[in-house]
Structures are given as C-alpha cells and as structure tokens.
Amino acid sequence: MDSLVGDLIMPVVGLVLGKVDFANLFISLNGTTYATLADAKKAAAPVLAYGSFINVVVNFLILAFVIFILVKQVNKMMPEAPPAPPAPPAPAMKDCPECTTSIPAKARRCPQCTAAIA
C-alpha cells in the first residue's frame, strides 16, 4: 500500500499542486538553511519535517478509503438475513359472564371472580 501511495498517487498530487515534493518540505529549527531534508539530517540539525507528516496523513486517508470501499463491497456480497418470523397472534379474549372482565378464550375460571366458565 505504501508503494501505491508513494509511487503512484503522491507524484500526481504533487504535480497538481505545482510539482511540490512533500517529502522535502521542512523547517530548520536552528535558523540555518539546508537544500534538502537529507542535508539537514546529515548535519544533525533539528527540523520540523511537516512534509513527511503530510505524506503519512495522505497515506492514511487513502488506505482508509480503500478499506471502506472493500468493506462496502463485501457487505453487498453477503446474503441478507432472513426476515424475522411474525409474532404469534394475541390470544382471543372473551368476557366473563359474572364480572365482565376480559379473559383469554381458553380460560376455564375467571381470575377476578373465580367463576367457572363454560
């Protein structure tokens, strides 16, 4: 993946932005001017290599996008879960002839008045 970003994508991004090579963008913290980042590191100068940071951020974003697309495609290929079975129908109700309480149709005694139901 690093080769894809470093060798194919970053040169195009650099070309679009005016032939900027992000790897050589740095700020020397000791005040001395160096031609390249390699020269500054060879001189053991303290540098703020923000170009390398930009490369890492772009690399991460591209990798995250590729993984996102990959997961999205795998999810499309997965079979859908079967629909949930329908809920059982509510028990039929009837009224108790003694106290007129609503009770299940299969009940033989009313839970309120304990009357026998035929």
Residue pairs with C-beta under 8 A, 6 or more apart in sequence:
1 59
1 62
1 63
1 66
2 59
4 62
5 55
5 58
5 59
5 62
5 63
6 55
6 59
9 58
9 62
10 22
10 55
10 58
13 22
13 58
14 20
14 21
14 22
21 51
22 51
22 52
22 54
22 55
22 58
23 37
23 51
23 52
23 55
24 36
24 37
24 51
25 37
25 49
25 50
25 51
25 54
26 34
26 37
26 40
26 47
26 48
26 49
26 50
26 51
26 52
27 47
27 48
27 50
28 34
28 40
28 45
28 46
28 47
29 45
29 46
29 47
29 48
30 45
30 46
32 43
32 45
34 40
34 43
34 45
34 47
37 47
37 49
37 51
37 52
40 47
41 47
91 104
91 105
91 106
92 104
92 105
93 102
93 103
93 104
93 105
94 102
94 103
94 104
94 105
94 107
94 117
95 101
95 102
95 103
96 102
96 103
96 110
96 112
96 113
96 115
96 117
97 115
97 117
98 110
98 113
98 115
99 110
99 112
99 113
99 115
101 110
101 111
101 112
101 113
103 110
103 111
103 112
103 117
107 117
108 116
108 117
109 115
109 116
109 117
110 117
